[in-house]
C-alpha cells in the first residue's frame, strides 16, 4: 500500500492498477447503482459515487494523483462488458480547498461531468447525510473493486462488506500512535476489535453507506493502517461535515 509523500503515519487506500473489499463478498449486479469506477487510460484508479446526473464524489487524494478521469457508471465486472456500462469524461475536478495530504482532512473531491449520466436500474444517485445524525454502532456497507487482502490484487467483481461505525473517541485511541483522527473530518468503521473486514487499496473514493435501504452515503473511503488489521478500523471522510460545500460547488457549473 503506497504512503503519502513525506508522511510516515497515514496510509491512503490508494488503488494500485491491479486491486476488493477485504473480507467482503460479491455484490449483486445493480445492487449499488451509485458506485462508479474512476479510470485513467482504461485502468481502474479509484472509486466514487453518483450525487446527481452531472456530479460524482470521490476522495481528494484521488484527484491529487491524476489530471483527469473517465467515470464508468453501471460497472460490475471490470473484465466483462454487460451493456449496462456508461463512460463519461470529467469536465472539472474540484478538490476541497482545505484538503491536507498529510493528515487527510477534507479528503473530498467533486467531479463535474462532461455530459449527464442516464439513470436506470443499474445507474442512479445516492443521498448525502444530514448534519448532526448519530451513526455510532450502526451497520454500514462499503463497496469497491479494491484489494481482497493487504497488498493483494484488485477484484474483477464489485465487492461489498458490512461493519459498524466506531465512536470517534474509540477510533482516536486506536490511532493514537499515528496522530489520532480529526473528529470533524473523519468517521471510522470496522469489525472491531477483531478486524477482518475493511476497505483496501483500490477502494479509495468509494462510498460507505447505511444498509437500511435509505440510499444514504455517510463516508468516503480515505485511509487506514494496513487493511482489516485488528484494532485499526478504516477511516472515512465524514460527509455530513461537507454537505454545504458539496451543495455550493454542485451549483457552480
BALOBA-1460 file (C-alpha; in Angstrom, 3 decimals):
// residues 253
<rec num="1" residu="x" x="0.000" y="0.000" z="0.000"/>
<rec num="2" residu="x" x="1.500" y="3.316" z="-1.018"/>
<rec num="3" residu="x" x="2.120" y="6.022" z="1.560"/>
<rec num="4" residu="x" x="1.788" y="9.757" z="1.205"/>
<rec num="5" residu="x" x="4.941" y="11.586" z="0.262"/>
<rec num="6" residu="x" x="6.734" y="12.682" z="3.413"/>
<rec num="7" residu="x" x="4.121" y="11.034" z="5.664"/>
<rec num="8" residu="x" x="5.149" y="8.016" z="7.704"/>
<rec num="9" residu="x" x="1.891" y="7.868" z="9.656"/>
<rec num="10" residu="x" x="-1.065" y="7.530" z="7.348"/>
<rec num="11" residu="x" x="-1.586" y="5.139" z="4.510"/>
<rec num="12" residu="x" x="-4.217" y="6.075" z="1.961"/>
<rec num="13" residu="x" x="-6.478" y="3.487" z="0.416"/>
<rec num="14" residu="x" x="-4.889" y="4.483" z="-2.855"/>
<rec num="15" residu="x" x="-5.574" y="1.927" z="-5.580"/>
<rec num="16" residu="x" x="-2.961" y="0.117" z="-7.498"/>
<rec num="17" residu="x" x="-3.777" y="-0.531" z="-11.118"/>
<rec num="18" residu="x" x="-4.461" y="-4.149" z="-10.261"/>
<rec num="19" residu="x" x="-6.850" y="-4.155" z="-6.610"/>
<rec num="20" residu="x" x="-11.503" y="-5.596" z="-3.300"/>
<rec num="21" residu="x" x="-13.040" y="-5.242" z="-0.101"/>
<rec num="22" residu="x" x="-11.159" y="-7.410" z="2.405"/>
<rec num="23" residu="x" x="-13.498" y="-9.993" z="3.954"/>
<rec num="24" residu="x" x="-16.339" y="-8.991" z="1.636"/>
<rec num="25" residu="x" x="-18.496" y="-10.739" z="-0.926"/>
<rec num="26" residu="x" x="-19.696" y="-10.226" z="-4.473"/>
<rec num="27" residu="x" x="-22.373" y="-7.553" z="-4.733"/>
<rec num="28" residu="x" x="-25.393" y="-8.301" z="-6.895"/>
<rec num="29" residu="x" x="-25.354" y="-6.591" z="-10.276"/>
<rec num="30" residu="x" x="-27.307" y="-3.336" z="-9.913"/>
<rec num="31" residu="x" x="-27.328" y="-3.566" z="-6.102"/>
<rec num="32" residu="x" x="-25.174" y="-0.444" z="-5.668"/>
<rec num="33" residu="x" x="-26.110" y="1.737" z="-8.667"/>
<rec num="34" residu="x" x="-24.343" y="4.816" z="-7.266"/>
<rec num="35" residu="x" x="-20.919" y="3.119" z="-7.291"/>
<rec num="36" residu="x" x="-18.619" y="4.165" z="-10.135"/>
<rec num="37" residu="x" x="-15.133" y="3.262" z="-11.255"/>
<rec num="38" residu="x" x="-12.762" y="6.140" z="-11.993"/>
<rec num="39" residu="x" x="-10.349" y="5.196" z="-14.744"/>
<rec num="40" residu="x" x="-7.307" y="6.595" z="-16.483"/>
<rec num="41" residu="x" x="-6.141" y="5.039" z="-19.748"/>
<rec num="42" residu="x" x="-8.677" y="2.242" z="-19.260"/>
<rec num="43" residu="x" x="-7.420" y="1.190" z="-15.810"/>
<rec num="44" residu="x" x="-9.311" y="1.438" z="-12.524"/>
<rec num="45" residu="x" x="-7.717" y="4.048" z="-10.261"/>
<rec num="46" residu="x" x="-10.319" y="4.968" z="-7.632"/>
<rec num="47" residu="x" x="-13.927" y="4.515" z="-6.670"/>
<rec num="48" residu="x" x="-16.573" y="7.200" z="-6.461"/>
<rec num="49" residu="x" x="-20.326" y="7.599" z="-6.139"/>
<rec num="50" residu="x" x="-23.066" y="9.422" z="-8.013"/>
<rec num="51" residu="x" x="-24.573" y="12.537" z="-6.465"/>
<rec num="52" residu="x" x="-26.735" y="13.516" z="-9.448"/>
<rec num="53" residu="x" x="-26.688" y="13.263" z="-13.251"/>
<rec num="54" residu="x" x="-23.793" y="15.707" z="-13.558"/>
<rec num="55" residu="x" x="-21.756" y="15.186" z="-10.373"/>
<rec num="56" residu="x" x="-19.734" y="12.409" z="-8.762"/>
<rec num="57" residu="x" x="-17.934" y="12.465" z="-5.404"/>
<rec num="58" residu="x" x="-14.573" y="10.853" z="-4.682"/>
<rec num="59" residu="x" x="-11.589" y="11.398" z="-2.366"/>
<rec num="60" residu="x" x="-9.356" y="14.438" z="-2.812"/>
<rec num="61" residu="x" x="-6.272" y="12.222" z="-2.685"/>
<rec num="62" residu="x" x="-7.607" y="10.524" z="-5.833"/>
<rec num="63" residu="x" x="-7.914" y="13.892" z="-7.593"/>
<rec num="64" residu="x" x="-4.445" y="14.785" z="-6.343"/>
<rec num="65" residu="x" x="-2.961" y="11.766" z="-8.116"/>
<rec num="66" residu="x" x="-4.123" y="12.321" z="-11.720"/>
<rec num="67" residu="x" x="-5.028" y="15.140" z="-14.105"/>
<rec num="68" residu="x" x="-8.454" y="13.753" z="-15.060"/>
<rec num="69" residu="x" x="-10.706" y="10.680" z="-15.009"/>
<rec num="70" residu="x" x="-13.208" y="8.814" z="-17.089"/>
<rec num="71" residu="x" x="-16.218" y="7.875" z="-14.947"/>
<rec num="72" residu="x" x="-17.572" y="4.380" z="-15.629"/>
<rec num="73" residu="x" x="-21.098" y="4.016" z="-14.231"/>
<rec num="74" residu="x" x="-23.038" y="0.750" z="-14.287"/>
<rec num="75" residu="x" x="-19.785" y="-1.195" z="-13.933"/>
<rec num="76" residu="x" x="-19.918" y="-4.624" z="-12.279"/>
<rec num="77" residu="x" x="-17.273" y="-6.952" z="-13.713"/>
<rec num="78" residu="x" x="-14.243" y="-4.942" z="-14.802"/>
<rec num="79" residu="x" x="-13.317" y="-7.509" z="-17.460"/>
<rec num="80" residu="x" x="-16.763" y="-8.443" z="-18.786"/>
<rec num="81" residu="x" x="-18.963" y="-5.990" z="-20.691"/>
<rec num="82" residu="x" x="-22.645" y="-6.334" z="-19.771"/>
<rec num="83" residu="x" x="-24.010" y="-3.455" z="-21.826"/>
<rec num="84" residu="x" x="-25.008" y="-1.530" z="-18.685"/>
<rec num="85" residu="x" x="-21.769" y="0.458" z="-18.543"/>
<rec num="86" residu="x" x="-21.723" y="4.154" z="-19.419"/>
<rec num="87" residu="x" x="-18.476" y="6.114" z="-19.751"/>
<rec num="88" residu="x" x="-18.437" y="9.887" z="-19.229"/>
<rec num="89" residu="x" x="-15.385" y="12.140" z="-19.104"/>
<rec num="90" residu="x" x="-14.819" y="14.541" z="-16.226"/>
<rec num="91" residu="x" x="-15.037" y="18.219" z="-17.171"/>
<rec num="92" residu="x" x="-13.798" y="19.640" z="-13.850"/>
<rec num="93" residu="x" x="-12.226" y="18.231" z="-10.704"/>
<rec num="94" residu="x" x="-12.934" y="20.316" z="-7.593"/>
<rec num="95" residu="x" x="-10.917" y="19.154" z="-4.569"/>
<rec num="96" residu="x" x="-11.805" y="20.743" z="-1.244"/>
<rec num="97" residu="x" x="-9.730" y="23.867" z="-0.693"/>
<rec num="98" residu="x" x="-8.826" y="22.693" z="2.837"/>
<rec num="99" residu="x" x="-7.639" y="19.241" z="1.770"/>
<rec num="100" residu="x" x="-4.470" y="18.293" z="3.630"/>
<rec num="101" residu="x" x="-2.442" y="15.492" z="2.083"/>
<rec num="102" residu="x" x="-0.560" y="14.898" z="5.341"/>
<rec num="103" residu="x" x="-3.392" y="14.222" z="7.797"/>
<rec num="104" residu="x" x="-6.036" y="13.573" z="5.096"/>
<rec num="105" residu="x" x="-8.549" y="16.056" z="6.436"/>
<rec num="106" residu="x" x="-11.131" y="17.408" z="3.961"/>
<rec num="107" residu="x" x="-10.403" y="14.387" z="1.734"/>
<rec num="108" residu="x" x="-13.260" y="15.071" z="-0.677"/>
<rec num="109" residu="x" x="-13.387" y="15.997" z="-4.362"/>
<rec num="110" residu="x" x="-16.361" y="16.816" z="-6.590"/>
<rec num="111" residu="x" x="-16.230" y="15.673" z="-10.217"/>
<rec num="112" residu="x" x="-18.363" y="17.650" z="-12.661"/>
<rec num="113" residu="x" x="-19.115" y="15.594" z="-15.766"/>
<rec num="114" residu="x" x="-18.963" y="16.486" z="-19.451"/>
<rec num="115" residu="x" x="-22.473" y="15.087" z="-20.030"/>
<rec num="116" residu="x" x="-25.301" y="13.741" z="-17.835"/>
<rec num="117" residu="x" x="-25.498" y="10.136" z="-16.715"/>
<rec num="118" residu="x" x="-28.601" y="8.201" z="-17.812"/>
<rec num="119" residu="x" x="-30.352" y="6.860" z="-14.709"/>
<rec num="120" residu="x" x="-31.809" y="3.342" z="-14.859"/>
<rec num="121" residu="x" x="-31.804" y="0.153" z="-12.795"/>
<rec num="122" residu="x" x="-28.010" y="-0.023" z="-12.901"/>
<rec num="123" residu="x" x="-27.082" y="3.666" z="-12.609"/>
<rec num="124" residu="x" x="-28.526" y="6.037" z="-10.016"/>
<rec num="125" residu="x" x="-27.747" y="8.545" z="-7.256"/>
<rec num="126" residu="x" x="-27.271" y="8.238" z="-3.525"/>
<rec num="127" residu="x" x="-28.264" y="10.876" z="-0.963"/>
<rec num="128" residu="x" x="-25.998" y="12.889" z="1.306"/>
<rec num="129" residu="x" x="-26.446" y="12.585" z="5.086"/>
<rec num="130" residu="x" x="-27.997" y="15.242" z="7.282"/>
<rec num="131" residu="x" x="-25.742" y="17.122" z="9.641"/>
<rec num="132" residu="x" x="-25.953" y="16.013" z="13.267"/>
<rec num="133" residu="x" x="-27.106" y="12.423" z="12.694"/>
<rec num="134" residu="x" x="-25.548" y="9.892" z="15.082"/>
<rec num="135" residu="x" x="-24.308" y="6.755" z="13.322"/>
<rec num="136" residu="x" x="-22.291" y="5.159" z="16.153"/>
<rec num="137" residu="x" x="-22.916" y="1.412" z="16.294"/>
<rec num="138" residu="x" x="-24.983" y="1.459" z="13.096"/>
<rec num="139" residu="x" x="-24.386" y="-1.198" z="10.453"/>
<rec num="140" residu="x" x="-22.795" y="0.184" z="7.289"/>
<rec num="141" residu="x" x="-21.601" y="-1.182" z="3.968"/>
<rec num="142" residu="x" x="-18.580" y="-0.298" z="1.885"/>
<rec num="143" residu="x" x="-18.060" y="-1.214" z="-1.756"/>
<rec num="144" residu="x" x="-15.420" y="-1.215" z="-4.452"/>
<rec num="145" residu="x" x="-13.045" y="-3.174" z="-6.651"/>
<rec num="146" residu="x" x="-10.092" y="-2.819" z="-4.283"/>
<rec num="147" residu="x" x="-7.663" y="-5.405" z="-2.967"/>
<rec num="148" residu="x" x="-9.045" y="-8.573" z="-1.392"/>
<rec num="149" residu="x" x="-6.100" y="-8.671" z="1.013"/>
<rec num="150" residu="x" x="-3.459" y="-6.253" z="2.198"/>
<rec num="151" residu="x" x="-1.016" y="-5.901" z="-0.690"/>
<rec num="152" residu="x" x="-3.188" y="-8.145" z="-2.879"/>
<rec num="153" residu="x" x="-4.677" y="-7.614" z="-6.319"/>
<rec num="154" residu="x" x="-7.887" y="-5.891" z="-7.386"/>
<rec num="155" residu="x" x="-11.186" y="-7.715" z="-7.656"/>
<rec num="156" residu="x" x="-12.822" y="-8.169" z="-11.049"/>
<rec num="157" residu="x" x="-16.320" y="-8.184" z="-9.496"/>
<rec num="158" residu="x" x="-17.725" y="-5.328" z="-7.406"/>
<rec num="159" residu="x" x="-17.384" y="-6.249" z="-3.726"/>
<rec num="160" residu="x" x="-19.212" y="-5.141" z="-0.602"/>
<rec num="161" residu="x" x="-18.554" y="-5.601" z="3.099"/>
<rec num="162" residu="x" x="-20.533" y="-4.811" z="6.251"/>
<rec num="163" residu="x" x="-19.338" y="-3.438" z="9.598"/>
<rec num="164" residu="x" x="-20.320" y="-0.869" z="12.222"/>
<rec num="165" residu="x" x="-19.450" y="2.774" z="12.848"/>
<rec num="166" residu="x" x="-16.910" y="3.225" z="15.643"/>
<rec num="167" residu="x" x="-17.132" y="6.115" z="18.132"/>
<rec num="168" residu="x" x="-14.705" y="8.976" z="17.466"/>
<rec num="169" residu="x" x="-13.014" y="8.607" z="20.843"/>
<rec num="170" residu="x" x="-12.529" y="4.862" z="20.374"/>
<rec num="171" residu="x" x="-11.080" y="5.351" z="16.892"/>
<rec num="172" residu="x" x="-8.827" y="8.130" z="18.158"/>
<rec num="173" residu="x" x="-7.460" y="5.734" z="20.785"/>
<rec num="174" residu="x" x="-6.782" y="3.062" z="18.153"/>
<rec num="175" residu="x" x="-4.821" y="5.593" z="16.092"/>
<rec num="176" residu="x" x="-3.149" y="7.438" z="18.980"/>
<rec num="177" residu="x" x="0.348" y="6.373" z="17.918"/>
<rec num="178" residu="x" x="-0.401" y="7.629" z="14.379"/>
<rec num="179" residu="x" x="-1.554" y="11.087" z="15.411"/>
<rec num="180" residu="x" x="-5.212" y="10.245" z="16.028"/>
<rec num="181" residu="x" x="-8.123" y="11.371" z="13.875"/>
<rec num="182" residu="x" x="-9.896" y="14.662" z="13.239"/>
<rec num="183" residu="x" x="-13.374" y="14.427" z="14.798"/>
<rec num="184" residu="x" x="-14.935" y="16.825" z="12.278"/>
<rec num="185" residu="x" x="-13.332" y="15.457" z="9.131"/>
<rec num="186" residu="x" x="-13.150" y="11.725" z="9.863"/>
<rec num="187" residu="x" x="-15.570" y="8.921" z="10.701"/>
<rec num="188" residu="x" x="-14.387" y="5.378" z="11.434"/>
<rec num="189" residu="x" x="-15.917" y="1.967" z="10.849"/>
<rec num="190" residu="x" x="-14.805" y="-1.629" z="11.096"/>
<rec num="191" residu="x" x="-15.234" y="-5.052" z="12.630"/>
<rec num="192" residu="x" x="-13.657" y="-4.137" z="15.956"/>
<rec num="193" residu="x" x="-11.559" y="-5.293" z="17.662"/>
<rec num="194" residu="x" x="-11.060" y="-8.430" z="15.546"/>
<rec num="195" residu="x" x="-10.708" y="-6.760" z="12.152"/>
<rec num="196" residu="x" x="-11.123" y="-8.978" z="9.103"/>
<rec num="197" residu="x" x="-13.484" y="-6.727" z="7.093"/>
<rec num="198" residu="x" x="-12.269" y="-3.469" z="5.594"/>
<rec num="199" residu="x" x="-11.750" y="-1.376" z="2.503"/>
<rec num="200" residu="x" x="-8.287" y="-1.547" z="0.958"/>
<rec num="201" residu="x" x="-6.149" y="-0.344" z="-1.961"/>
<rec num="202" residu="x" x="-8.332" y="0.423" z="-4.966"/>
<rec num="203" residu="x" x="-11.376" y="1.328" z="-2.848"/>
<rec num="204" residu="x" x="-10.322" y="4.960" z="-2.298"/>
<rec num="205" residu="x" x="-13.055" y="7.479" z="-3.013"/>
<rec num="206" residu="x" x="-15.822" y="4.899" z="-2.859"/>
<rec num="207" residu="x" x="-18.906" y="5.075" z="-0.628"/>
<rec num="208" residu="x" x="-19.612" y="3.941" z="2.905"/>
<rec num="209" residu="x" x="-23.394" y="3.785" z="3.090"/>
<rec num="210" residu="x" x="-26.104" y="2.756" z="5.516"/>
<rec num="211" residu="x" x="-27.787" y="-0.580" z="4.918"/>
<rec num="212" residu="x" x="-31.459" y="0.028" z="5.760"/>
<rec num="213" residu="x" x="-32.339" y="0.823" z="2.154"/>
<rec num="214" residu="x" x="-32.483" y="4.606" z="2.505"/>
<rec num="215" residu="x" x="-29.660" y="5.150" z="-0.014"/>
<rec num="216" residu="x" x="-27.600" y="7.462" z="2.185"/>
<rec num="217" residu="x" x="-23.821" y="7.599" z="1.941"/>
<rec num="218" residu="x" x="-22.121" y="8.838" z="5.102"/>
<rec num="219" residu="x" x="-18.434" y="8.414" z="4.277"/>
<rec num="220" residu="x" x="-15.767" y="8.380" z="1.567"/>
<rec num="221" residu="x" x="-13.084" y="5.680" z="1.708"/>
<rec num="222" residu="x" x="-9.924" y="7.532" z="2.707"/>
<rec num="223" residu="x" x="-7.156" y="5.917" z="4.788"/>
<rec num="224" residu="x" x="-6.086" y="3.425" z="7.420"/>
<rec num="225" residu="x" x="-3.188" y="1.368" z="8.710"/>
<rec num="226" residu="x" x="-2.984" y="-1.749" z="6.581"/>
<rec num="227" residu="x" x="-6.264" y="-3.417" z="5.636"/>
<rec num="228" residu="x" x="-8.605" y="-5.261" z="8.031"/>
<rec num="229" residu="x" x="-5.994" y="-5.389" z="10.788"/>
<rec num="230" residu="x" x="-7.196" y="-5.945" z="14.365"/>
<rec num="231" residu="x" x="-7.798" y="-2.683" z="16.252"/>
<rec num="232" residu="x" x="-7.381" y="-0.498" z="13.159"/>
<rec num="233" residu="x" x="-10.781" y="0.493" z="11.739"/>
<rec num="234" residu="x" x="-10.993" y="2.151" z="8.349"/>
<rec num="235" residu="x" x="-11.041" y="5.953" z="8.366"/>
<rec num="236" residu="x" x="-13.519" y="7.690" z="6.067"/>
<rec num="237" residu="x" x="-14.219" y="11.307" z="5.197"/>
<rec num="238" residu="x" x="-17.275" y="12.351" z="7.213"/>
<rec num="239" residu="x" x="-19.666" y="13.559" z="4.523"/>
<rec num="240" residu="x" x="-22.029" y="15.346" z="6.922"/>
<rec num="241" residu="x" x="-19.292" y="17.894" z="7.606"/>
<rec num="242" residu="x" x="-19.121" y="18.802" z="3.916"/>
<rec num="243" residu="x" x="-22.772" y="18.915" z="2.815"/>
<rec num="244" residu="x" x="-22.780" y="22.718" z="2.496"/>
<rec num="245" residu="x" x="-19.539" y="22.639" z="0.497"/>
<rec num="246" residu="x" x="-20.948" y="19.983" z="-1.837"/>
<rec num="247" residu="x" x="-24.191" y="21.901" z="-2.382"/>
<rec num="248" residu="x" x="-22.341" y="25.148" z="-3.100"/>
<rec num="249" residu="x" x="-19.997" y="23.548" z="-5.620"/>
<rec num="250" residu="x" x="-22.525" y="21.366" z="-7.430"/>
<rec num="251" residu="x" x="-24.394" y="24.565" z="-8.353"/>
<rec num="252" residu="x" x="-21.346" y="26.339" z="-9.764"/>
<rec num="253" residu="x" x="-21.475" y="24.876" z="-13.274"/>
